[in-house]
Amino acid sequence: ARRFASTFVTDRTISIDAPDTVSRLMSRPETVKTGPNSAKASFTNGMFSSATILIGTTRFPVFRTGGTPRCRRNVRRYRDRGRRMCCAKIPDPKPSQYYILVEFSLASTHTVRVSRPPLRVVTMTKTDKLSASLYASIAGDALGVPVEHSTRQELALTSVKNMLGYGRYDQPEGTWSDDSSMILCTMESLCKGYNLDDIGKTFCSWLFESRWTASGYVFDSGLTTFVALESIRSDQKNARESGGGGPDDNGNGSLMRILPAALYFSNEDTPGMLEKIHEVSAITHAHPRAKAGCGIYALIVRALLESADKAEALARALEEAREYYKSDPAFQPEMKHYERLLAARIPGLDAAEIQSSGYVVHTLEAAVWCLFKASDTKSILLEAVNLGLDTDTTGTVAGGLAGLAHGLEGVPAVWLSSLARKDEIDALITQFVNCVSSRPGGKALR
């Protein structure tokens, strides 16, 4: 039977106590200590199941089914897992609720007292956030490339846990796709200043001359992007006219590459920033829905850049998005497609309610959902990729947000070192971060 336990939170101790009617049945508890500033737990020899603590937007998994020996192992792992005692898949609490779900086994009840060290506060400067966001975005892309178009059901059986090679495109480990190629092209162009035609030409040099490709040739490109860039290359249109504006042009091809522009223009006021974000999107994707998706993402990026609290950042960004887009006749009709996101319902949805196709709305929703599904960048990237289908782009877009919120926390060094053309990426990211930081209003945040 499942019951809700009463909760007591002190300075550094979280106690989970069963109701009195069940407490009388408690058997002899066993205590496990793993050293100073680690975990201390008391529990019976019964089968202890899932317990989770939700404080604000931070979720703390405690134990999972497995009885005393398994609990002992989980407690011992606490030192290496920061504030997470285990990575069990557990029932997700509803948003804004503060409770602990305890499952009892037969007549045994369980009292768990977790004494944990103060939460490690990661202080990042603006430079740290900029750099981490870009690295996490490219890493998310590379994680997703080998399994692109795999279904969620397939990935549930063989989930992505580390950087893989080959697979879908038969590319070696660390290979990134068109997402990162266009991100790197955008960064390179913006380092010279904002020039829309130059960004368009740089994109053309990628698609038609293999500039900023991971392996020396283009192996992945969206149709809307190809048609738009072909019109620029053939001098039929310039970068302000090239993008597809029909209802079928609402893929995620501009959202996946918009991160550098969002970072670059983050110091401007909202109308000025969004005007330029829409222009950069429209090089390939000019429909108001696609442009709005890029704009909402840019607002979230800016809010995360300015705030250390991702829940507060999302709330502020969505408020700005509602105020701007619902008052603009060009975008007003498209807001119904972003209703779930603008109403801040995405973080509380179940995975079954999140789609991960190549549709711009789906990708943006999935990225935000992943941001709140986990509490470190590595876990966010894995959540994104294992949603399936457009795995590389979901990983790219979610990675940009994760890096801003959590830095490169948890990301294995080998994930970054295995990235194709790593030295060149390092140099360009350093140049771009210096460029953004030196813009007016670009002082380091602490």
N, C-alpha and C positions, 0 to 999 in steps of 0.2 A: 504494500500500500504506500502511496505517496502522501506526504504531509508537508505543510509549510512550517518551518522552524522559526522560532523567534530569534532575533539578531541583536547582538550587542557589540558595538564597535568602540574600543578605547584608543588611546594614543597609538600604540603599535601592536595591539592584539585584537584579533577578530575571533569571537567565540560563536560557535554554532551549538545551541542547546535545544534538545528535543522537548516537546510539551511534557508537563509533569506527569500526565497520565501514562506516558510511555517511559519516562525516565525511571520509574520504579522498577522497570524490567531490566535495567542495565546490568550487564555482567561485568566481570573484572576488567578494567581497562589496562591497556599496555601503553607505555610512553616511549617515544622514540626521540632522541636528541641527535643532532648531526653536527654540533659544534656551535661556537659563538656566532651570533648574527645569522643564524640559519633557521631552519624550521623546527618546531616542537609540536608534536601531535599526540593526542591521547585518543585511543579508539579500542573497541572491543575486538574479539576474534571473529565477529560476524562479517558478513559480506557488505562492505561499505560501498555504496554506489555514488552517482554523480552529485556533487555539490558545487554550486557556483555563486560567487558573490558579485553583485553589480553595484558599484559605487560611482555615481555619475554616469559616465560613458565607459568606464574602465571595468572590464570583466575579469574576475580572478577564478580560473578553474582550480579546484582543490584536490579532490581524489576521484577515482573511478572504481568500478567494480573490480574486485580481485582479492579482498580479504587482507589480513595482516601482512603477509610477505610482500604483496604488491604495493601496499601502502608504504611499507618501509622503504622500498626501492624508490618510490615517487618522492618521499621526503628527502632521501639522500640526494636525489637529482636537483633538489631545489637550489642548491648553490650555483648550479650551472645554468639554471633557467630563469634567473632573475626573479620576478615576482610571480611567475607561473609555476605551479608545482608540478603540473603535467600537461600534456597537450591533448588531453582526452577530448573527443567529440561529445559535447554535452548539450542538453536541451537549452535553447537560447531563451533568456528572459526577454520579456517584452520591453520596449523602450521606456525610459523614465521610471521604471519600477525598481524597487530596492528590496530584494528578497533573496532568500536562500532556499533552494529546493533540496530536500533531503529524502532519500529513499531508504526505507527500513526493510530489513530482512527478517521475516518470522517474528520472534519475540525479542530480538536483539535491537537495541537502540545505540546510538553512537554520539559521543560528545567529542568534538574536534576543536582544539584550541591552536591556532596558528600564530606564533610570534614571529613576525617577519621584520627584517631590517627596513629602515626608511627607504621609500621608493627612490631609485636612482633618477635624479633629474638631469636630463641631457640638455645642456645649455648650448645652443647653436647660434652663431652669428649669422647674419644674412648671407655672407659668403659661403658658410657651411651648408646652409639650406639650398642655395642655388646649385652648388656642386652636387650635393646628395640627390637632389631632384633629378638632375640630368643623368647621373650614373644609374640611379634606380630605374629610370625610364628605359634606358638602353638594355639594362640587365633583364627587365621584364619582357622586353621584345625578344631577346635571345632565348629566354626560358620557354617562350611560347612557340617559337618557330618550328621545332621538331614535331609538335603535336597539333599544329593548326588544322582546323576542321574536324578534329576528333570530337566525338560527342561527350557530353557530361557522363553518360552511363559508361562509356569506354574508359574514361579517365578515372571513374570511381573504382574500377578494377585494377588499373595500373596508373596510379596518380603520379604526377610530376613531383619529385622531391628534391631534385638537384639539376644542375645544368646538364643537358643531354646533347648528343650529337646525332646527325643524320635524321632518320625519321622522314617526315613529310617531303622535304626538299632535298634530302640526301646531302645536307651541309654539315661540316664539322662542328663540334661543340663551340659555343660562343659566337656563332654566326647570327647576325641581326638582319632585319629585313628592310623593306621600303620605309617602314615607320621611322626607324633610326636614321636611315639615309636622308630622309627629308628633314628630320630634326637637325642633323648635322649641317645640312645645306643651309637651313634657316639661320643657324648660329653663325656660320661662316659669313653669310651676307650681312647680318645685323651687326657684326663686328666692324663693318665699314660704314654703318649708319643705316637708317631706314630708307630703303628704296624698293618699292614694290616690283618694279621691272627687273631689278637685279635679283630679287628672290626668285622670280619666275624663271629667269635665265639660268640661275643656279640649279633649280629643279630640273630644267631641261638637260643640263650637263650631267646630272645624275642619270636620268632616264635613258638618254640617247648616247651618252659617252661613258657611262659607268663610273662617274665621279662619286665619291663617298659611298661605294658599295663595299660590303664585307669581304667578298671573294673575287672581285674583279669583274663581275657581271650582274645584271639585274635579273633576279629570279622570281620577283613578286611585284605586281603593280595593279592597282584598281583601274577599272575601265573609265570611270569619271575622271580620274587623274590623268590617265593616258590621253584621252580626247582633249582635255584642256591644255596639256603641255604640248601636244602635237600642234594645236592651233597657234601657240606662241612660237614654236620652232619654225613653222612654215610662214610666219609673219602674217597670218590671217587676222590675228587679234593680239592685243597687248595684255598685260597681266591684270588690268582692270576690267577686261571684257571676256576673259577666257573661260571662266568657271561655268559649270553647268548649273542652270537655275530651275530645272524641272523637278517635279515631285519624286522622280526616280534618282535624283542626284543627292539623296540624303544619307549616303553612306558615311562611314567614320573616317574617310580619307583626309579630311582637313583637321578633324579633332585630334587624330593621332600625332600630328606634327606641330600643333599649335603651342606646345609648352614653351619653347624659346621666346616666342612673341609675347606670351603671357608674362613671362619673367621680365622681358625687356621693357614692356610698357607698364609694369606694375606701379611705377612711381607717378603715373598720370591720374587725373581725375577720371571718374567712371565713364562719362560720355566720351572723353578723348581716348581712353584706353579701348573701349568697346568698338569705337569707330575703326580703329586700326586693326583690331582683332578680326573684325568682319571683313576688312579689306584683304588681310592675309588669307583668311579662309576662302574668300571668293576667287582666289587665283585658280582654284580647282573646284570648289564647292560654293556656289553663290546662292543657293536657295536659303530663304530666311530661317528655316528650321536648322539647317546645318550651321549657319552662322551663329544662331542663338546658342546652339550646343557648345560651340567654341567659346562664346562669350560667357556663358555660365561657368564653364570650366576655368576660364581666365579669372573670374571673380573669386572662385574657390582657391585658386593658386595664390592670388594676391592676399586673401584673408589668412591662408596658412603661412604665408611668408611673414605676416605681421603678428601672428598670434601663436602661442605655444599650446593652446587648447583647441584641438581639432573640432570639437562639438561647437564651441563658441565661434570658431572660424566659419564652419558650414552655415550656422544660423545667420551670421552677418552677411555672408555671400549670397545666400538665397533671398534674404530681405532686399539686398541691392538689386538682384536679378528681377524679382517681382516688381519692384518700383520702376525699373528701367523698361523692361520688355512689355509689361502690361499697359504702359502709357504710350507706346509707340505703335501706331496703326499698322506699320509694315510687319511687326512681329506679333501683334496681339493674337491673330488667328492661330498662330503656331503654338501658343502657350499651353493649349489643351494636351499637347503631346508630352509636355514636361510637367504635367500636373502632379504626378507622384513625387517627383524630385522637388519641385518648388514648395510642396506641402510638407517637406522634410519627413516623408514616410519611408524613404528608401532604407535607412539604417535598420529599421525594425522589421523588415520583410524577411521571410524565409527564402532560402536559396531557390526553391522551386518557383518563386515569384520573380526571380531575376533572370533575364535573358542575356545572352552573350553573342548575339549575331553581329554582323557588320553594319547594322543600322545605328546611326549616330545616337539616337535616344537610348538604345539598349546599352551601348558602350559606356556612355556617361553614367547611366544608372548603375551599371555593374562596377565601375571604378569607384564610385562613392560608397557603394555597399561594401566592397572589399576593404576600403579604408577604415570602416567601422567594425568590420568583422574580426580584425586582428589588431594586435598592439605593437607590432614591430614590422619593419619593412620586409624582411624575408617572408614572414607569414602572409603578409598582404599580397606579395607577388605570387606566392604559391596558390593562395585562394583565387586570385584572378585567372591564372593560367588553367587551373583545374575546373573552372566553369565551362571550359570547352569551346568549340566552334572557333570564333575569331580570337584565338588564344594570344597571339603576339600583340595585337592591338589592345586588348583588354589589359594585358600585362604592361604595355607601354603607358597607357593613360593612367592606370592605377599606380604605377611606379612613380610617375611624376608627383602625385599627391603624397604617396607614402614617404618619399625622400624629404619632402618639406615638413611633414609631421613628425617623422621619427629618425631622420638622418639615414645612415646606412646601418642602423641597429640590426644585428642578427645576420646581415648579409655575409655569407662566407667569402673570404678573400679570393678563393679560387673562382667564384662566379665573375668577379671583376677582372681578375688577371687573365681569364680565358677569353675575354671579349676580343673579337677580331679587330685588328688595327688599334690595339689598346694604347700604344704610345701616342699615336696621332689623335686619338680621342682625348687623352689626358691634356695634350697641348691645346686643343681647341676649346675644351671646357675651361681651362685656366684662362685663356684669352677672353672667352665670352663672359665668364664671371667677373673678371676685371673690368670689362667694358660695361656691364650692367651696374656694377658697384660704383663706378665713377660717374654714372649719370646723375643729374640733379635729383636729390631726394634719395640717393642710393647709399646712405650711411648704414654701417653695420648695425644690425639689431642684436641686442643681448638679452 
